[in-house]
Each structure stands twice: as structure tokens, then as C-alpha cells.
Amino acid sequence: MTKKQKQLCIDIITWYHKEGRDLPWRKTRNPYRILVSEIMLQQTQVPRVIEKYKEFLRAFPTITALAEAKTADVITVWKGLGYNRRALFLQR
């Protein structure tokens, strides 16, 4: 890595520590929670996802709970995010 590239990395990390948003999915290493956030963030603004992310994980705290849930319940909790196919994809 060149000196210029290293400085760019330092600048980005410094900026992130100062300006980066405190988002719930950045605080976990749980693959299920990360997957849920990634799917929700497709075509949906972050502020809307933050609220729905917490609600969704309260309703379906594990991938097993989601897989065993009624599809209608999954769609109900997903409501407000749009593109319900994403919820159905997660449930499969």
C-alpha cells in the first residue's frame, strides 16, 4: 500500500469515528441479524429500517423462529418496508 493509500485509509477511519452513525446491525456478529439488516436495507431508507429491524427481531429472534412463523405474520411485521418478496425470501 502506498503512503497516499494509507493516508486515505486513516482519513476514512477518522471521519467514520467522528461522523459514523450508530446503527444496531454494526453492533452484532450474528449472521442472522446481519442478513436481516442487509435485506431490509435494499431499497429502503435507514431511518425506516432501524425501527423495523428491532420490531422484526423481537418477533423473529432467530432464523428458526422466522422459518416456523406463519407467512402472514412475517408480512405483517414487514409492513412499511415494501417489497414483501424480501420478507418471503428471508423466511425460505
Secondary structure as a PSIPRED ss2 file (coil, helix, strand):
# PSIPRED VFORMAT (PSIPRED V4.0)

   1 M C   1.000  0.000  0.000
   2 T C   1.000  0.000  0.000
   3 K H   0.000  1.000  0.000
   4 K H   0.000  1.000  0.000
   5 Q H   0.000  1.000  0.000
   6 K H   0.000  1.000  0.000
   7 Q H   0.000  1.000  0.000
   8 L H   0.000  1.000  0.000
   9 C H   0.000  1.000  0.000
  10 I H   0.000  1.000  0.000
  11 D H   0.000  1.000  0.000
  12 I H   0.000  1.000  0.000
  13 I H   0.000  1.000  0.000
  14 T H   0.000  1.000  0.000
  15 W H   0.000  1.000  0.000
  16 Y H   0.000  1.000  0.000
  17 H H   0.000  1.000  0.000
  18 K H   0.000  1.000  0.000
  19 E H   0.000  1.000  0.000
  20 G C   1.000  0.000  0.000
  21 R C   1.000  0.000  0.000
  22 D C   1.000  0.000  0.000
  23 L C   1.000  0.000  0.000
  24 P H   0.000  1.000  0.000
  25 W H   0.000  1.000  0.000
  26 R H   0.000  1.000  0.000
  27 K H   0.000  1.000  0.000
  28 T C   1.000  0.000  0.000
  29 R C   1.000  0.000  0.000
  30 N C   1.000  0.000  0.000
  31 P H   0.000  1.000  0.000
  32 Y H   0.000  1.000  0.000
  33 R H   0.000  1.000  0.000
  34 I H   0.000  1.000  0.000
  35 L H   0.000  1.000  0.000
  36 V H   0.000  1.000  0.000
  37 S H   0.000  1.000  0.000
  38 E H   0.000  1.000  0.000
  39 I H   0.000  1.000  0.000
  40 M H   0.000  1.000  0.000
  41 L C   1.000  0.000  0.000
  42 Q C   1.000  0.000  0.000
  43 Q C   1.000  0.000  0.000
  44 T C   1.000  0.000  0.000
  45 Q C   1.000  0.000  0.000
  46 V H   0.000  1.000  0.000
  47 P H   0.000  1.000  0.000
  48 R H   0.000  1.000  0.000
  49 V H   0.000  1.000  0.000
  50 I H   0.000  1.000  0.000
  51 E H   0.000  1.000  0.000
  52 K H   0.000  1.000  0.000
  53 Y H   0.000  1.000  0.000
  54 K H   0.000  1.000  0.000
  55 E H   0.000  1.000  0.000
  56 F H   0.000  1.000  0.000
  57 L H   0.000  1.000  0.000
  58 R H   0.000  1.000  0.000
  59 A H   0.000  1.000  0.000
  60 F C   1.000  0.000  0.000
  61 P C   1.000  0.000  0.000
  62 T C   1.000  0.000  0.000
  63 I H   0.000  1.000  0.000
  64 T H   0.000  1.000  0.000
  65 A H   0.000  1.000  0.000
  66 L H   0.000  1.000  0.000
  67 A H   0.000  1.000  0.000
  68 E H   0.000  1.000  0.000
  69 A C   1.000  0.000  0.000
  70 K C   1.000  0.000  0.000
  71 T H   0.000  1.000  0.000
  72 A H   0.000  1.000  0.000
  73 D H   0.000  1.000  0.000
  74 V H   0.000  1.000  0.000
  75 I H   0.000  1.000  0.000
  76 T H   0.000  1.000  0.000
  77 V H   0.000  1.000  0.000
  78 W H   0.000  1.000  0.000
  79 K C   1.000  0.000  0.000
  80 G C   1.000  0.000  0.000
  81 L C   1.000  0.000  0.000
  82 G C   1.000  0.000  0.000
  83 Y C   1.000  0.000  0.000
  84 N C   1.000  0.000  0.000
  85 R H   0.000  1.000  0.000
  86 R H   0.000  1.000  0.000
  87 A H   0.000  1.000  0.000
  88 L H   0.000  1.000  0.000
  89 F H   0.000  1.000  0.000
  90 L H   0.000  1.000  0.000
  91 Q H   0.000  1.000  0.000
  92 R C   1.000  0.000  0.000
